[in-house]
């Protein structure tokens, strides 16, 4: 099993003029750590996005793809990250109020979806 180098040790190694090979390896470790953290955050937000998608599918009713498109549209129109829109929607199951901009845009998006289905 690999022994993990603590970030502060990495920083000290970077400052002590390591050899070119050591510097490249250390840079790769730093990059991989950042990537790993980003993937971890993505996985955490994925659950909320999937739950919100299911909620939209129940509200609309619509396919998973249309629910995704609707959430992306709400996110873009509100200029709020998709993961934050999803988290706010899921939080309504715990008696939290949906923020007004998201509420307004979600209402519009659901209306547009229903109108498109009528045609």
BAFI-3210 file (N, C-alpha, C; in Angstrom, 3 decimals, decimal comma, padded with zeros to 6 digits):
// residues 119
n [1|2|3|4|5|6|7|8|9|10|11|12|13|14|15|16|17|18|19|20|21|22|23|24|25|26|27|28|29|30|31|32|33|34|35|36|37|38|39|40|41|42|43|44|45|46|47|48|49|50|51|52|53|54|55|56|57|58|59|60|61|62|63|64|65|66|67|68|69|70|71|72|73|74|75|76|77|78|79|80|81|82|83|84|85|86|87|88|89|90|91|92|93|94|95|96|97|98|99|100|101|102|103|104|105|106|107|108|109|110|111|112|113|114|115|116|117|118|119]
n.u [000,845|000,436|002,212|000,970|001,961|001,908|000,251|001,674|004,287|004,737|004,718|006,996|008,956|008,735|009,775|012,437|014,124|014,006|015,239|014,899|013,380|012,163|010,698|008,897|007,477|006,384|004,814|002,958|001,714|000,496|-001,278|-002,859|-004,014|-005,621|-007,367|-008,574|-009,932|-011,750|-013,252|-014,386|-016,061|-017,787|-019,028|-020,416|-022,265|-023,666|-025,584|-027,582|-028,324|-029,381|-031,544|-033,058|-033,638|-035,321|-037,426|-038,348|-039,164|-041,339|-042,975|-043,490|-044,991|-042,111|-039,372|-036,149|-034,098|-035,358|-035,958|-033,396|-032,548|-034,363|-033,600|-030,985|-031,579|-032,974|-030,894|-029,126|-030,694|-031,068|-028,536|-027,150|-025,298|-025,753|-025,627|-026,289|-028,869|-030,134|-029,648|-031,120|-033,698|-034,022|-033,828|-036,306|-037,796|-037,313|-038,730|-037,730|-037,738|-037,933|-035,628|-036,622|-035,831|-035,175|-037,521|-039,338|-038,243|-038,283|-041,015|-041,743|-040,276|-041,459|-044,014|-043,471|-042,624|-044,946|-046,598|-045,242|-045,683|-048,381|-048,650]
n.v [-001,187|002,291|004,960|007,983|011,216|013,960|017,111|019,423|018,506|018,033|020,659|021,670|020,107|021,042|023,595|023,154|022,890|020,367|017,524|017,316|015,077|014,410|016,737|016,664|014,341|015,080|017,255|015,884|014,341|016,348|017,365|015,082|014,753|017,048|016,519|014,199|015,231|016,891|015,000|013,638|015,629|015,900|013,399|013,513|015,574|014,435|012,617|014,291|015,633|013,529|012,839|015,199|015,173|012,933|013,979|015,999|014,407|013,152|015,342|016,366|014,656|013,188|012,126|010,911|012,226|014,574|015,708|016,204|018,109|020,133|020,832|021,711|023,910|025,552|026,041|027,470|029,724|030,919|031,400|029,803|027,230|023,887|021,805|023,211|024,092|021,610|020,681|022,562|021,999|019,344|019,823|020,823|018,682|018,463|020,361|022,862|026,044|026,653|028,690|031,885|032,750|030,259|028,856|030,376|030,110|027,335|026,856|028,162|026,600|024,070|024,688|025,335|022,829|021,284|022,625|022,069|019,333|019,240|019,946]
n.w [000,000|-000,695|000,837|001,930|001,146|003,221|002,527|003,484|003,629|000,954|000,000|001,305|000,091|-002,512|-002,198|-001,624|-003,811|-005,473|-007,375|-010,977|-011,712|-009,256|-008,829|-010,973|-010,363|-007,901|-008,687|-010,214|-008,221|-006,700|-008,620|-009,100|-006,581|-006,444|-008,550|-007,569|-005,332|-006,641|-008,095|-005,945|-004,878|-007,050|-007,088|-004,682|-005,197|-007,236|-006,279|-005,184|-007,510|-009,032|-007,380|-007,508|-010,188|-010,305|-008,809|-010,495|-012,634|-011,451|-010,965|-013,529|-015,521|-017,012|-019,143|-018,027|-019,357|-020,249|-017,797|-016,857|-018,772|-018,157|-015,520|-016,015|-017,621|-015,776|-014,009|-015,677|-016,420|-013,960|-013,230|-011,418|-010,000|-011,181|-009,274|-006,975|-007,497|-007,622|-004,988|-003,532|-004,417|-003,535|-000,812|-000,220|000,520|003,114|004,414|003,695|002,124|-001,314|-002,959|-004,215|-006,960|-008,134|-007,730|-009,256|-011,872|-012,168|-012,122|-014,509|-016,340|-016,021|-016,906|-019,614|-020,464|-020,180|-022,001|-024,395|-024,531|-025,027|-027,643]
ca.u [000,000|001,196|002,203|000,561|002,769|001,038|000,410|002,709|005,570|004,856|005,090|008,393|009,771|008,728|010,611|013,837|014,758|014,221|015,741|013,868|012,497|011,370|009,767|007,842|006,671|005,653|003,780|001,926|000,991|-000,354|-002,345|-003,750|-004,790|-006,654|-008,334|-009,285|-010,869|-012,802|-014,108|-015,144|-017,148|-018,735|-019,813|-021,332|-023,355|-024,405|-026,749|-028,617|-028,801|-030,246|-032,787|-033,815|-034,114|-036,483|-038,521|-038,889|-039,869|-042,624|-043,788|-043,804|-044,103|-041,255|-038,239|-034,962|-033,359|-036,063|-035,788|-032,025|-032,551|-035,109|-032,759|-029,887|-032,162|-033,221|-029,569|-028,588|-031,503|-030,878|-027,096|-026,841|-024,744|-026,721|-025,618|-026,970|-030,297|-030,577|-029,643|-032,247|-034,929|-034,062|-034,036|-037,743|-038,361|-037,043|-039,463|-037,038|-038,373|-037,130|-035,345|-037,550|-035,424|-035,274|-038,951|-039,942|-037,764|-038,773|-042,427|-041,755|-039,761|-042,496|-045,092|-043,019|-042,589|-046,345|-047,070|-044,616|-046,329|-049,749|-048,601]
ca.v [000,000|003,539|005,895|009,282|012,345|015,063|018,310|020,359|017,923|018,308|022,067|021,818|019,497|021,955|024,761|022,783|022,662|018,952|017,195|017,442|013,911|014,557|017,852|016,192|013,397|015,845|018,012|014,919|013,998|017,505|017,395|013,943|015,051|018,028|015,799|013,305|016,048|017,334|013,843|013,398|016,623|015,566|012,239|013,963|016,357|013,589|012,048|015,331|015,883|012,404|012,958|016,309|014,673|012,101|014,849|016,646|013,375|012,943|016,559|016,728|013,512|013,258|011,195|011,315|013,196|015,862|016,250|016,735|019,341|021,139|021,296|022,491|025,187|026,349|026,443|028,503|030,939|031,532|031,571|029,078|025,924|022,796|021,077|024,037|024,021|020,283|020,635|023,377|021,264|018,202|020,359|021,066|017,490|018,638|021,573|024,107|026,763|026,797|030,117|032,496|032,674|028,865|028,547|031,058|029,517|025,956|026,956|028,482|025,456|023,037|025,156|025,158|021,393|020,851|023,200|021,321|018,016|019,407|020,140]
ca.w [000,000|-000,784|001,952|001,405|001,593|003,640|001,698|003,957|003,245|-000,480|-000,162|001,724|-000,967|-003,661|-001,899|-001,409|-005,112|-005,730|-008,714|-012,007|-011,602|-008,041|-009,034|-011,880|-009,599|-006,903|-009,404|-010,588|-007,001|-006,379|-009,632|-008,858|-005,368|-006,804|-009,367|-006,668|-004,557|-007,559|-008,343|-004,721|-004,822|-008,123|-006,656|-003,638|-005,775|-008,175|-005,606|-005,118|-008,875|-009,401|-006,616|-008,086|-011,484|-010,005|-008,374|-011,703|-013,389|-010,778|-011,129|-014,907|-015,719|-018,195|-019,147|-017,283|-020,178|-020,213|-016,446|-016,841|-019,554|-017,406|-014,413|-016,600|-018,027|-014,563|-013,544|-016,560|-016,341|-012,640|-013,040|-010,193|-010,364|-011,212|-008,000|-005,980|-007,838|-007,198|-003,522|-003,051|-004,704|-002,609|000,542|-000,004|001,168|004,556|004,790|003,352|001,037|-002,525|-003,199|-005,174|-008,368|-008,599|-007,739|-010,404|-013,119|-012,217|-012,510|-015,945|-017,103|-016,000|-017,770|-020,999|-020,741|-020,364|-023,257|-025,476|-024,588|-025,565|-029,102]
c.u [000,888|001,120|001,917|001,438|001,837|001,297|001,507|004,108|005,807|005,321|006,547|009,325|009,852|009,659|012,098|014,552|015,060|014,776|014,580|012,877|011,591|010,318|008,612|006,906|005,808|004,528|002,629|001,076|000,023|-001,535|-003,349|-004,594|-005,929|-007,761|-009,194|-010,318|-012,041|-013,768|-014,959|-016,309|-018,212|-019,615|-020,822|-022,520|-024,207|-025,664|-027,891|-029,183|-029,738|-031,572|-033,665|-034,407|-035,364|-037,685|-039,174|-039,685|-041,243|-043,552|-044,315|-044,869|-043,346|-040,137|-037,093|-034,178|-034,030|-035,950|-034,402|-031,978|-033,267|-034,263|-031,587|-030,402|-032,434|-031,900|-029,018|-029,363|-031,322|-029,421|-026,658|-026,349|-025,817|-026,775|-026,346|-028,478|-030,857|-030,661|-030,814|-033,570|-035,085|-034,342|-035,508|-038,413|-038,151|-037,627|-038,685|-037,749|-037,410|-036,878|-036,183|-037,079|-035,546|-036,734|-039,631|-039,531|-038,223|-040,232|-042,539|-041,338|-040,788|-043,661|-044,717|-043,014|-044,001|-046,925|-046,503|-045,264|-047,734|-049,768|-048,449]
c.v [001,247|004,327|007,267|010,375|013,483|016,311|019,256|019,831|018,162|019,744|022,305|021,239|020,400|023,141|024,417|022,393|021,184|018,734|017,277|016,282|013,992|015,649|017,416|015,245|014,127|016,660|017,093|014,532|015,127|017,563|016,265|014,144|016,023|017,361|014,874|014,071|016,499|016,192|013,503|014,354|016,321|014,392|012,622|014,707|015,517|013,012|013,062|015,620|014,771|012,449|014,064|015,904|013,810|012,932|015,533|015,636|013,094|014,140|016,712|015,872|013,607|012,239|011,769|012,385|014,569|016,514|016,865|018,075|020,463|021,702|022,139|023,865|026,104|026,891|027,598|029,806|031,681|031,880|031,006|027,699|024,839|022,065|021,871|024,081|022,694|020,191|021,421|022,653|020,078|018,673|020,660|019,856|017,534|019,964|022,861|024,739|026,877|028,284|030,663|032,413|031,250|028,475|029,124|030,383|028,072|025,938|027,233|027,283|024,326|023,423|024,955|023,684|020,869|021,380|022,433|019,954|018,101|019,498|018,865]
c.w [000,000|000,511|001,356|002,008|001,991|002,791|002,176|003,638|001,753|-000,709|000,220|000,656|-002,191|-003,436|-001,795|-002,695|-005,352|-007,137|-009,695|-011,929|-010,396|-008,206|-009,924|-011,144|-008,577|-007,548|-009,796|-009,372|-006,630|-007,342|-009,404|-007,605|-005,676|-007,620|-008,509|-005,835|-005,417|-007,856|-007,124|-004,588|-005,876|-007,714|-005,579|-004,229|-006,719|-007,543|-005,541|-006,500|-009,316|-008,651|-007,187|-009,435|-011,291|-009,571|-009,568|-012,526|-012,772|-010,961|-012,551|-015,584|-017,047|-018,082|-018,313|-018,048|-020,161|-018,840|-016,304|-017,564|-018,812|-016,265|-014,916|-017,024|-016,852|-014,037|-014,376|-016,461|-015,015|-012,379|-011,683|-010,613|-010,254|-009,874|-006,915|-006,226|-007,335|-005,679|-002,939|-003,271|-003,753|-001,181|000,822|000,629|002,679|005,036|004,597|002,164|-000,135|-002,751|-004,361|-006,633|-008,937|-008,714|-008,980|-011,715|-013,261|-012,651|-014,006|-016,785|-017,142|-016,908|-019,245|-021,395|-020,994|-021,668|-024,458|-025,624|-025,175|-027,082|-029,836]
res [x|x|x|x|x|x|x|x|x|x|x|x|x|x|x|x|x|x|x|x|x|x|x|x|x|x|x|x|x|x|x|x|x|x|x|x|x|x|x|x|x|x|x|x|x|x|x|x|x|x|x|x|x|x|x|x|x|x|x|x|x|x|x|x|x|x|x|x|x|x|x|x|x|x|x|x|x|x|x|x|x|x|x|x|x|x|x|x|x|x|x|x|x|x|x|x|x|x|x|x|x|x|x|x|x|x|x|x|x|x|x|x|x|x|x|x|x|x|x]
***
